[in-house]
Amino acid sequence: MREWIRASREDTSELTRRPKSEWASMDVTAIRLLAGGGTAMADLLGGAHYIAPDDGNTDDRTVLAVPLPKAVGPAETIAVEVSWTAHVPRTFARTGAVGNSFFLAQWFPKMGVFEDGGWNTHQFHAPTEFFSDYGVYDVRMTVPRGWVVGATGVERSRTDTPTGKTVHQYVQEDVHDFAWTTSPDYIVKTGKFEHKRLQAVEMRLLIQPEHASQADRYFMATRATLRSVRRVVRPYPYDHITIVDPAFQTEARRHGVPDAVHRRHEPAGAADGHRSGRRDGARSAATSSGTGWSATTSSSTRGSTRGSTPSRRRA
């Protein structure tokens, strides 16, 4: 959020008055180069350092360069495991919590992209998004039992724990980001998009109780979008879409679509992530943890990359 305030031309006085507990933060706690079988071979965090390739700003904390012990050759693959902690803020610019409604976007470190001309890895800029490559996401989210979850992809499994929580596993391939939302208040509605020249799309709507009577309008708008997007860009490539009606006083609508997409077919591989949050009724800020609702957050992701540089965003 600090970088957004510095770059924004909007009135940010309300944001600067917020207590630090309502700000977002993210800290990378470990970066491991793995040997065979998932055994940690080398911890790379000691050599990591911030860079500012766009403007040389020494105060910028959004891109982290991580030197490797040796260069990665053409067609060679390495496995890197990243652990991080994140604090969920009071909802701000697409992510956060208001009461018991959570919308999580831009919530994990993204890998940089290496292209023919070198690294295409930029700092955070207010009017842009981080550039990232397509990949496979296999994510498990632990939430209180009875809470509804919506996320990128399709739900692969749902497992209750002895501690009154439920682990939701969502999987999606061929996407470059992963967003999710959870709340005990969502009402789930389903529908289907059918068109003689386009593939069918299963629609899942997560709607606020006070808007339940408007469900048909959401489906009508989504069908119109799926028909028109083929003329503007290309036919929608997935067979599943989730539409989210965010809670009042959130900015999640700014995420660009109604929101949290898609499935096309079953994945061939996986990169793991584990998230959960904590219900905090009176407060808007909350903290998520890989082991349950608690006061600290911890997550990790594992996958294969050709020497990508993880980017770190600290708001």
Residue pairs with C-beta under 8 A, 6 or more apart in sequence:
1 15
1 23
1 24
1 89
1 92
1 93
1 315
2 23
2 61
2 314
2 315
3 60
3 61
3 62
3 123
3 124
3 126
3 313
3 315
4 93
4 124
4 126
4 315
5 12
5 15
5 16
7 125
7 126
8 126
15 92
18 90
21 283
21 285
22 89
22 90
22 284
22 285
23 87
23 89
23 315
24 86
24 87
24 88
24 89
24 92
24 95
24 96
24 315
25 86
25 87
25 314
25 315
26 84
26 85
26 86
26 87
26 107
26 108
26 109
26 312
26 313
26 314
26 315
27 84
27 85
27 86
27 314
28 45
28 48
28 64
28 82
28 83
28 84
28 109
28 310
28 312
29 45
29 83
29 84
29 85
29 298
30 43
30 45
30 81
30 82
30 83
30 300
31 43
31 44
31 45
31 48
31 66
31 80
31 81
31 82
31 83
31 310
32 40
32 41
32 42
32 43
32 44
32 80
32 81
32 82
32 83
33 41
33 42
33 44
33 68
33 69
33 78
33 79
33 80
34 40
34 41
34 78
34 79
34 80
34 81
34 302
35 41
38 79
38 302
40 81
42 69
44 66
44 67
44 68
44 80
45 66
47 66
47 67
48 64
48 65
48 66
48 67
49 64
49 65
50 60
50 61
50 63
50 64
50 65
50 312
51 63
51 64
51 65
52 58
52 60
52 63
52 123
53 63
53 119
53 121
53 122
53 123
54 122
54 123
54 125
55 123
57 123
60 123
60 124
61 312
61 313
61 314
62 123
62 124
62 311
62 312
62 313
62 314
63 112
63 121
63 122
63 123
63 309
63 311
63 312
64 109
64 309
64 310
64 311
64 312
65 309
66 309
66 310
68 78
68 307
71 307
72 78
72 306
72 307
76 306
77 304
77 305
77 306
78 304
78 305
78 306
78 307
79 302
79 303
79 304
80 302
80 303
80 304
80 305
80 308
80 310
81 300
81 301
81 302
82 109
82 300
82 301
82 302
82 310
83 298
83 299
83 300
84 108
84 109
84 298
84 299
84 300
84 312
85 296
85 297
85 298
85 299
86 107
86 108
86 288
86 297
86 299
87 285
87 287
87 297
88 95
88 96
88 97
88 102
88 104
88 107
88 277
88 285
88 286
88 287
88 288
88 297
89 95
89 96
89 97
89 285
89 315
90 96
90 97
90 98
90 283
90 284
90 285
91 97
91 98
91 103
91 249
91 250
91 251
91 252
91 284
92 251
92 315
93 251
93 254
94 103
94 105
94 106
94 251
94 252
94 254
94 255
95 103
95 104
95 105
95 106
95 107
95 252
96 102
96 103
96 250
96 284
96 285
97 103
97 277
97 280
97 284
97 285
97 286
98 247
98 248
98 249
98 250
98 284
99 247
99 281
99 284
100 183
100 184
100 185
100 279
100 280
100 281
101 181
101 183
101 185
101 246
101 247
101 250
102 181
102 182
102 183
102 277
102 286
103 179
103 181
103 244
103 246
103 250
103 252
103 255
104 179
104 180
104 181
104 275
104 277
104 288
105 177
105 179
105 252
105 255
106 130
106 313
107 179
107 275
108 178
108 273
108 299
108 301
109 301
109 310
109 311
109 312
109 313
110 130
110 132
110 177
110 310
110 311
110 313
111 132
111 133
111 305
111 308
111 309
111 310
111 311
112 119
112 120
112 121
112 132
112 308
112 309
112 310
112 311
113 119
113 120
113 121
113 131
113 132
113 133
113 308
114 120
114 306
114 307
114 308
114 309
119 309
120 131
121 131
121 309
121 311
122 128
122 130
122 131
124 130
124 313
130 311
130 313
132 176
132 177
133 176
133 308
134 174
134 175
134 176
135 173
135 175
135 176
135 271
135 303
136 171
136 172
136 173
136 174
136 267
136 268
136 269
136 270
136 271
136 303
137 152
137 153
137 170
137 171
137 172
137 173
137 175
137 178
137 270
137 271
137 273
138 156
138 169
138 170
138 171
138 267
138 270
138 271
138 272
138 273
139 151
139 153
139 169
139 170
139 171
139 178
139 180
139 272
139 273
139 274
139 275
140 167
140 168
140 169
140 272
140 273
140 274
140 275
141 149
141 151
141 167
141 168
141 170
141 180
141 182
141 274
141 275
141 276
142 161
142 165
142 166
142 167
142 168
142 274
142 275
142 276
142 290
142 291
142 292
143 149
143 165
143 166
143 168
143 182
143 276
143 277
144 164
144 165
144 166
144 184
144 279
144 293
145 160
145 164
145 165
145 166
146 166
146 184
147 166
147 182
147 183
147 184
148 182
148 183
148 184
148 185
148 186
148 188
148 206
149 155
149 168
149 170
149 180
149 181
149 182
150 180
150 181
150 182
150 186
150 204
150 206
150 242
150 244
150 260
151 168
151 170
151 178
151 179
151 180
151 181
151 242
151 260
152 170
152 172
152 175
152 177
152 178
152 179
152 180
152 242
152 260
152 261
152 262
153 170
153 171
153 172
153 175
153 178
153 240
153 261
153 262
153 263
154 170
154 171
154 172
154 240
154 263
155 168
155 169
155 170
156 169
156 170
156 171
157 167
157 168
157 169
158 166
158 167
158 168
158 169
159 166
159 167
159 169
160 166
160 167
161 167
163 292
165 276
165 292
165 293
170 180
171 266
171 267
171 270
172 178
172 261
172 262
172 263
172 267
173 264
173 265
173 266
173 267
173 268
173 269
174 237
174 264
175 261
175 262
178 273
179 255
179 259
179 260
180 260
180 275
181 206
181 244
181 246
181 252
181 259
181 260
182 277
183 206
183 247
184 279
185 208
185 209
185 247
186 206
186 207
186 208
186 245
187 206
187 207
187 208
187 209
187 212
188 204
188 205
188 206
189 204
189 205
189 207
189 212
189 215
189 218
189 219
190 202
190 203
190 204
190 205
191 203
191 205
191 219
191 222
192 200
192 201
192 202
192 203
193 200
193 201
193 202
193 203
193 222
193 223
193 226
193 241
194 200
195 226
195 227
198 226
198 227
198 230
198 235
198 236
199 235
199 236
199 239
200 239
201 226
201 236
201 238
201 239
201 240
201 241
202 239
202 240
202 241
203 219
203 222
203 241
203 243
204 240
204 241
204 242
204 243
205 215
205 218
205 219
205 242
205 243
205 244
205 245
206 242
206 243
206 244
206 245
207 214
207 215
207 218
207 245
208 245
208 247
208 248
211 245
218 243
218 245
218 258
219 243
221 258
222 241
222 243
222 258
226 236
226 241
229 235
229 236
230 236
237 262
237 264
238 261
238 262
238 263
238 264
239 262
239 263
239 264
240 261
240 262
240 263
240 264
241 261
241 262
242 259
242 260
242 261
242 262
243 258
243 259
244 252
244 258
244 259
244 260
245 258
246 252
246 253
246 259
252 259
253 259
269 303
269 304
270 303
271 301
271 302
271 303
272 300
272 301
272 302
272 303
273 299
273 300
273 301
274 290
274 299
274 300
275 288
275 290
275 299
276 288
276 289
276 290
276 291
276 292
276 293
277 286
277 287
277 288
277 289
277 293
278 286
278 287
278 288
278 289
278 293
278 294
278 295
279 286
279 293
280 286
287 294
287 295
287 296
287 297
288 297
288 299
289 295
289 296
289 297
289 298
290 297
290 298
290 299
290 300
291 298
